[in-house]
């Protein structure tokens, strides 16, 4: 009789115990697969969602300033030699070495104007890039489509006493209020937004930009390098990184991954313990059987191979079932845990092979001591139980 036949027959005789071992190991593998898959899928979703949270690099003109202090009292500051950025220079940002990490470049021109006797700040933007960068904006009405459409902040609409669909006169031109922003709690609430070209004409700043915001993709954000590269391309501007945004993104992702891996480690330990206890109990129950094998000439290596082959068969089955159950659990859990409704599950062959390999390794390692214990069993002591 071949050794693997003995192992298979033994598994058939102890169906309940082997089913318990398979289920225990399967639950462990399924939990790990679910955590790893959710971590990867949600990390991708979080990166995409975090990239919607606005700019993390600010490009502003160089200016000379003077801080005024006297007798320990701060009297404010004076800014002189205020410059503008040439609009054509912004194209150089897309030519930096890390240009693939750039998600959105949103240029802006700013200037104060009077509307119906009220002083307001007019901001000219490229609405396509601005709306892509600020996806948290909620607009009552419609997005600006034509050159004569404007967008008002919530406070600006109250001051000017207008609503979506109303008209406003700015420097002799009639503009339609396409929409009004919901309260954001930021400076956007007090602004009047117009198309970039139209605002440049109204402010007399054709071809000039007051500032530009850059949103860098979060995945592997080389923000420091990108700031240096942009500064080299645009030596006459000031480039600064909003470090809090970048660090917050990376920290959130790192904490999420650490938690998942810690949970996976706990599950691996519990799975190993289940295999060890079950296999040890199986060896103790089979004292007489192992004694007979040793008495009829089975070597220690034969006994170990029988025990380890049983563990390998159970582990392989648990690995396949664990992967299937784990992916199913991840697919069910992802819609409830992801930020975006469009989050998709990441199917990776590495996880599939890894789960089966982990189950096999876990089962064999946890069965080594029981197998070694069985192989060292004294046949005379075992046969006394007959």
C-alpha positions, -999 to +999 in steps of 0.1 A: +000+000+000+013+034-010+018+061+016-006+086-001-033+060-002-030+056+036-033+094+040-064+096+018-081+067+035-074+082+069-090+115+058-120+096+047-124+079+080-121+111+100-143+133+078-157+154+107-124+163+121-108+170+088-138+191+078-133+211+109-097+216+101-104+226+065-131+251+076-108+266+102-079+270+078-103+282+051-117+309+073-082+321+081-072+322+044-105+338+034-101+365+060-065+373+047-077+373+011-106+396+020-084+420+039-056+421+013-080+426-016-100+452+002-068+470+012-056+471-024-090+480-039-097+507-012-062+521-015-068+526-052-102+541-044-087+563-016-059+575-039-084+584-066-107+601-040-078+620-024-068+633-058-101+650-059-094+670-027-077+698-046-043+712-052-011+702-034+013+725-053+008+762-056+025+784-083+025+821-075+044+851-089+076+863-073+071+895-054+091+917-030+076+924+004+085+944+034+073+935+069+067+966+091+074+963+128+080+990+153+084+987+191+073+951+190+040+961+172+033+945+139+021+972+115+014+948+086+034+946+055+038+962+021+041+943-011+057+959-041+070+949-075+040+925-078+044+905-109+022+883-131+028+849-146+026+846-184-001+822-194+021+806-220+047+797-194+023+773-177+026+748-205+062+742-193+047+725-162+035+696-184+071+691-196+087+682-162+102+648-156+074+638-134+047+651-157+028+618-154+021+626-118+003+658-127-035+654-125-048+689-131-033+723-136-058+751-129-047+787-138-064+817-122-065+854-127-077+876-099-088+912-096-112+935-077-142+949-096-175+967-087-208+950-094-240+971-086-219+992-062-204+963-044-167+955-043-161+919-052-132+897-062-134+884-097-116+851-104-111+839-139-107+801-142-108+773-167-140+757-155-132+723-168-100+720-148-114+739-118-145+716-115-123+685-119-100+697-091-128+708-068-152+680-070-166+688-036-184+718-051-221+716-052-237+739-077-273+751-075-282+757-111-260+748-140-223+748-147-211+778-168-211+769-205-207+801-225-183+831-221-211+852-206-219+827-179-206+832-144-206+812-111-211+829-078-201+818-043-229+816-018-220+848+001-215+867-032-250+857-044-265+870-011-246+903-013-255+908-050-291+895-043-291+872-074-301+836-080-293+811-109-308+825-141-305+861-131-284+886-150-256+910-138-239+939-155-201+939-152-183+969-169-211+974-194-214+937-203-243+915-194-236+882-177-259+853-168-256+837-134-254+801-144-252+787-109-245+794-072-221+774-051-234+757-019-217+769+012-181+757+013-167+775+044-138+787+024-129+819+005-148+805-025-180+816-009-173+853-015-159+850-051-174+856-085-160+831-111-159+838-148-142+822-177-104+828-178-103+847-211-133+869-203-119+877-168-085+886-183-102+911-207-124+926-179-093+930-156-070+942-184-047+912-178-047+895-212-022+866-213-014+869-176-021+846-147-022+856-110-016+820-097-020+784-107-029+753-086-015+719-094-030+687-082-005+658-082-015+622-083-011+607-048+003+574-059+040+577-049+037+615-047+072+628-054+060+663-044+094+676-034+110+666-067+080+680-086+083+714-068+120+715-078+113+706-114+086+732-118+108+758-102+135+750-127+111+753-156+097+786-142+125+804-125+106+837-121+078+822-100+074+808-065+065+772-063+054+757-029+039+725-018+010+721+006+028+695+026-002+689+050-022+675+021+005+652+009+014+639+043-022+634+052-028+614+021+002+591+026-004+587+064-040+577+058-030+550+033-002+538+055-023+534+086-050+516+066-025+491+052-008+486+086-042+478+102-050+453+075-016+436+077-018+434+115-052+418+113-039+393+087-010+384+111-035+377+139-055+355+116-024+336+105-015+329+141-050+316+149-050+295+117-017+279+127-030+272+162-061+254+148-040+232+125-015+224+152-042+215+178-062+194+153-032+175+139-019+169+174-052+155+185-053+133+154-019+119+162-029+111+197-060+093+186-040+072+161-015+059+186-024+023+180-024+027+142+010+044+142+023+017+165+012-010+140+028+008+111+061+011+131+059-026+141+055-039+105+085-019+094+075+016+086+103+041+091+101+074+109+102+092+076+072+072+064+051+082+094+060+118+089+052+117+052+018+102+060+009+130+085+024+158+063+006+145+032-027+146+050-020+182+061-010+192+026-042+178+011-064+196+036-043+228+032-046+228-005-084+224-003-086+251+023-064+274+002-087+271-029-119+275-009-104+303+012-095+323-019-130+318-034-148+328-002-124+357+005-129+372-030-166+368-026-165+385+008-144+413-006-168+418-035-198+421-010-180+444+014-163+468-010-195+488-019-201+494+018-165+504+026-153+523-004-157+560-008-167+559-044-196+540-059-174+532-089-147+514-069-138+481-085-124+449-071-088+442-080-084+406-092-047+396-090-033+361-097-006+368-071-032+368-044-047+336-057-013+317-058-003+334-026-034+323-007-029+286-018+008+288-011+002+304+024-024+277+033+000+249+022+030+264+041+008+271+071-006+236+072+028+219+068+046+240+093+019+236+119+019+198+113+057+194+116+058+189+153+028+165+154+044+145+125+077+144+143+060+134+175+042+106+157+075+094+141+092+091+174+064+070+189+077+037+205+059+008+188+059-013+219+043+015+240+017+020+212+008-017+210+001-019+247-031+000+241-045-030+220 
